[in-house]
Amino acid sequence: MKKIAIQLYSVRGAIEELGFERVLDELAKMGFTGVEFAGVGDVKKEDMKRYLDNAGLEAVGSHSKHNILINDLDKEMEYMGYLGCKYITCPSAPVNKLSQINKTINDLNTIGRKVTENGFVFSYHNHAPELWLTVNGGKRALDYIFENTDADFVKAQLDVFHVLRADVNPYEYVEKYAHRMPTIHLKQMESSDTKEDARAGKGVIDFRRIIDIASLKGTLEYIYEDEGVGDQLEMAKESCEYLLKI
């Protein structure tokens, strides 16, 4: 891979300890070319832009919480637009029962239209529950969400770890939605038995196969994530070295 971004939630502990400026610089030295935000703390947009520019990193996008998208969307777009982000993604939303899912669908359509009209690309990011839960006689809730959201305004950001965690074939599922998936989360699983996080080169998901499937249908940005335990910066370095070789 020539380009790989990292979801900054992967190094949240390091950011808390060392600050954004230091961590962004370290990630760039490792070989990451971009980042996806998961909150910005109390850092002003001008300072964050300077940190990114100095490190030579691209602000690929942001995981913006559902309540922020509902209540502070204009502010979020202003901040992310200043950084040059193209992608704004909802990382989770209420999906525990059909009434919640229908409300979430309406929210996503409304948010997606406004985000798109302001020059961004909006996506919904899955976890395993949207695949465990079935509605309308056995349809996966995630499929129901994508069938009932406007594909022009609500894209898919599949997380292959969570697809496999729900015991769904990640290669077939990526194939199903790759045409609607400008970004994807490459998150590794140790084994189908433990269902624990693993570093990029030490798990059961064939990232090269995922990339080959997704790239043929138009996926543009590949974002690595790891929520495992241990030294987060060391994890990021080892995973980046592997990803740049595949």
C-alpha positions as CSV (number, residue, x, y, z in Angstrom):
1,M,0.0,0.0,0.0
2,K,1.2,3.5,-0.8
3,K,-1.3,5.3,1.4
4,I,-2.7,4.3,4.8
5,A,-4.5,6.3,7.4
6,I,-5.1,5.5,11.0
7,Q,-8.2,6.0,13.1
8,L,-6.9,8.1,16.0
9,Y,-9.0,6.2,18.5
10,S,-6.3,3.6,18.1
11,V,-3.7,5.9,19.8
12,R,-6.1,7.7,22.2
13,G,-4.0,6.9,25.3
14,A,-0.9,8.2,23.6
15,I,-2.7,11.4,22.7
16,E,-3.9,11.8,26.2
17,E,-0.4,11.4,27.5
18,L,1.7,13.2,24.8
19,G,-0.8,15.5,23.0
20,F,-1.9,15.6,19.4
21,E,1.1,17.4,18.1
22,R,3.6,14.9,19.3
23,V,1.5,11.9,18.3
24,L,0.7,13.1,14.8
25,D,4.4,13.7,14.3
26,E,5.2,10.1,15.4
27,L,2.5,8.6,13.2
28,A,3.9,10.5,10.2
29,K,7.4,9.2,10.9
30,M,6.0,5.6,11.0
31,G,4.7,6.0,7.4
32,F,1.0,6.8,7.9
33,T,-0.2,9.3,5.3
34,G,-3.4,10.4,6.9
35,V,-5.6,10.3,10.0
36,E,-9.3,9.9,10.8
37,F,-10.3,11.9,13.9
38,A,-12.4,10.6,16.8
39,G,-12.8,13.9,18.7
40,V,-10.4,16.8,18.9
41,G,-10.4,17.5,22.6
42,D,-10.0,21.2,23.3
43,V,-7.5,21.8,20.4
44,K,-8.4,24.9,18.3
45,K,-8.8,24.2,14.6
46,E,-5.9,26.5,13.7
47,D,-3.6,24.6,16.0
48,M,-4.7,21.2,14.7
49,K,-4.2,22.3,11.1
50,R,-0.7,23.4,12.0
51,Y,0.0,20.1,13.7
52,L,-1.1,18.2,10.6
53,D,0.8,20.4,8.2
54,N,4.0,20.2,10.2
55,A,3.7,16.4,10.3
56,G,2.8,16.2,6.6
57,L,-0.4,14.3,7.3
58,E,-3.8,14.5,5.5
59,A,-6.9,14.9,7.5
60,V,-8.9,12.1,5.8
61,G,-12.0,12.4,7.8
62,S,-13.7,12.2,11.2
63,H,-15.8,9.9,13.3
64,S,-18.3,12.3,14.6
65,K,-20.6,11.1,17.3
66,H,-24.3,10.8,16.6
67,N,-25.3,13.5,19.2
68,I,-22.8,15.9,17.6
69,L,-24.2,15.3,14.2
70,I,-27.7,15.9,15.6
71,N,-26.9,19.0,17.7
72,D,-23.7,20.6,16.5
73,L,-23.4,19.6,12.8
74,D,-22.5,23.1,11.6
75,K,-19.7,23.5,14.1
76,E,-18.4,20.0,13.2
77,M,-18.4,20.8,9.5
78,E,-16.7,24.1,10.1
79,Y,-13.9,22.5,12.1
80,M,-13.4,19.5,9.8
81,G,-13.6,21.6,6.7
82,Y,-10.9,23.8,8.0
83,L,-8.7,20.8,8.4
84,G,-9.4,19.7,4.8
85,C,-11.4,16.6,5.8
86,K,-13.5,15.1,3.0
87,Y,-15.3,12.3,4.9
88,I,-17.6,12.7,7.9
89,T,-18.8,9.4,9.4
90,C,-21.3,8.5,12.0
91,P,-19.5,5.8,14.1
92,S,-22.6,4.4,15.8
93,A,-26.3,5.2,16.5
94,P,-29.2,3.7,18.4
95,V,-30.1,0.4,16.7
96,N,-31.4,-1.8,19.4
97,K,-34.9,-2.2,18.1
98,L,-36.8,-1.5,14.9
99,S,-38.3,1.8,16.2
100,Q,-34.8,3.1,17.0
101,I,-33.5,1.9,13.6
102,N,-36.2,3.7,11.7
103,K,-35.4,6.9,13.7
104,T,-31.7,6.4,13.0
105,I,-32.5,6.0,9.2
106,N,-34.4,9.3,9.2
107,D,-31.5,11.0,11.1
108,L,-28.9,9.6,8.7
109,N,-30.8,10.7,5.6
110,T,-31.2,14.2,7.0
111,I,-27.6,14.5,8.2
112,G,-26.3,13.0,5.0
113,R,-28.1,15.4,2.8
114,K,-26.8,18.4,4.7
115,V,-23.3,17.1,4.9
116,T,-23.2,16.3,1.2
117,E,-24.6,19.8,0.3
118,N,-21.7,21.2,2.2
119,G,-19.1,19.4,0.2
120,F,-18.4,16.4,2.4
121,V,-19.1,12.7,2.0
122,F,-21.1,11.1,4.7
123,S,-21.0,7.5,5.8
124,Y,-22.3,5.1,8.5
125,H,-19.9,2.8,10.3
126,N,-21.0,-0.6,11.5
127,H,-20.4,-2.6,14.6
128,A,-21.4,-6.2,15.1
129,P,-24.9,-5.5,16.7
130,E,-26.3,-4.2,13.4
131,L,-25.4,-7.6,11.9
132,W,-26.6,-9.7,14.8
133,L,-30.0,-8.0,15.0
134,T,-32.5,-9.0,12.4
135,V,-35.7,-7.2,11.4
136,N,-38.6,-7.8,9.0
137,G,-38.4,-11.5,8.9
138,G,-34.7,-12.1,9.1
139,K,-33.0,-9.2,7.3
140,R,-29.9,-8.0,9.0
141,A,-30.4,-4.6,10.5
142,L,-27.4,-3.1,8.7
143,D,-28.8,-4.2,5.3
144,Y,-32.1,-2.7,6.3
145,I,-30.3,0.6,7.2
146,F,-28.5,0.8,3.9
147,E,-31.6,-0.2,1.9
148,N,-33.6,2.6,3.5
149,T,-31.0,5.4,3.4
150,D,-30.4,7.4,0.3
151,A,-27.2,6.0,-1.3
152,D,-26.4,9.5,-2.7
153,F,-26.2,10.9,0.8
154,V,-25.4,8.0,3.1
155,K,-22.4,5.8,2.2
156,A,-21.1,2.7,3.9
157,Q,-17.9,2.5,6.0
158,L,-17.6,-1.2,6.7
159,D,-15.4,-2.3,9.6
160,V,-14.2,-5.8,8.6
161,F,-13.4,-6.8,12.2
162,H,-17.0,-6.2,13.3
163,V,-18.4,-8.0,10.2
164,L,-16.4,-11.1,11.1
165,R,-17.2,-10.7,14.8
166,A,-20.9,-11.1,13.8
167,D,-19.9,-14.3,12.0
168,V,-20.5,-12.8,8.6
169,N,-18.0,-13.4,5.7
170,P,-16.1,-10.1,5.4
171,Y,-15.0,-10.7,1.8
172,E,-18.6,-11.3,0.6
173,Y,-19.9,-8.4,2.6
174,V,-17.2,-6.0,1.3
175,E,-18.1,-7.2,-2.2
176,K,-21.8,-6.4,-1.5
177,Y,-21.2,-2.8,-0.4
178,A,-17.9,-1.8,-2.1
179,H,-19.7,0.3,-4.7
180,R,-21.1,2.4,-1.9
181,M,-18.0,2.5,0.3
182,P,-15.5,5.3,-0.3
183,T,-13.7,4.5,3.0
184,I,-13.2,1.2,4.9
185,H,-11.8,0.2,8.3
186,L,-9.1,-2.3,8.3
187,K,-9.2,-3.8,11.8
188,Q,-7.6,-7.1,12.4
189,M,-9.0,-10.1,14.4
190,E,-6.7,-12.5,16.3
191,S,-8.9,-15.5,15.6
192,S,-12.6,-16.4,15.0
193,D,-12.6,-18.1,18.4
194,T,-11.2,-15.3,20.6
195,K,-12.6,-12.4,18.5
196,E,-9.9,-10.2,20.0
197,D,-8.1,-7.3,18.3
198,A,-4.7,-8.1,16.7
199,R,-2.0,-6.1,15.0
200,A,-2.4,-5.8,11.2
201,G,-0.1,-8.7,10.3
202,K,-1.1,-11.1,13.1
203,G,-4.7,-12.1,12.5
204,V,-7.1,-14.0,10.3
205,I,-8.4,-11.3,8.0
206,D,-6.6,-11.1,4.7
207,F,-6.3,-7.4,4.3
208,R,-4.8,-7.7,0.8
209,R,-7.9,-9.6,-0.3
210,I,-10.1,-7.0,1.2
211,I,-8.2,-4.2,-0.6
212,D,-8.3,-6.0,-3.9
213,I,-12.1,-6.4,-3.7
214,A,-12.8,-2.9,-2.5
215,S,-10.5,-1.1,-4.8
216,L,-12.2,-2.5,-7.9
217,K,-15.5,-0.9,-6.9
218,G,-14.2,2.5,-5.9
219,T,-13.0,2.5,-2.3
220,L,-10.5,5.3,-2.0
221,E,-9.3,5.5,1.6
222,Y,-8.1,2.6,3.8
223,I,-8.1,3.4,7.5
224,Y,-6.4,1.2,10.0
225,E,-7.8,0.7,13.5
226,D,-6.7,-1.2,16.6
227,E,-8.4,-1.2,20.0
228,G,-6.2,-3.8,21.5
229,V,-4.2,-3.5,24.7
230,G,-0.5,-2.7,24.9
231,D,1.8,0.2,23.8
232,Q,-0.4,2.0,21.2
233,L,2.4,3.7,19.4
234,E,4.4,0.5,19.1
235,M,1.3,-1.2,17.8
236,A,0.8,1.5,15.3
237,K,4.4,1.3,14.1
238,E,4.4,-2.4,13.7
239,S,1.0,-2.4,11.9
240,C,2.0,0.4,9.6
241,E,5.2,-1.4,8.5
242,Y,3.1,-4.4,7.6
243,L,0.4,-2.5,5.7
244,L,2.9,-0.6,3.6
245,K,4.3,-3.9,2.4
246,I,1.1,-5.5,1.2
